[in-house]
């Protein structure tokens, strides 16, 4: 009986992991709709909380041509999420420039096309 329950729990766990996919994979699948939102923002625009293709964002903003899709804060301090940067790697754009004058060190990892995962660290 115990072995059967253990196998069932293991199978359910594997199914959840496989079918849910990673957050980055979910983001790439939703990239078309997310890019459509990014293209509508003007420089300096900020949008409050919203859900796009099932992904919740606390804020969407455009600075220096880069659109930030903030998912949340780590330890209530450091922002994280995604960035859309069709011109070039956002790390180059923000080299020596702080978005919004916020004293945060930003890191970007390329995901797909013009999309990057993004983290800020105080």
Secondary structure, DSSP 4 states (H G I P E B T S, - for coil): -HHHHHHHHHHHHHHHHHHH--HHHHHHHTHHHHHHHHHHPPTT-EE-SEEETTEEESEEEEETTEEEEEEEEETTTEEEEEEE-SSS-HHHHTTT--GGG---EEEEEEEETTEEEEEEE-
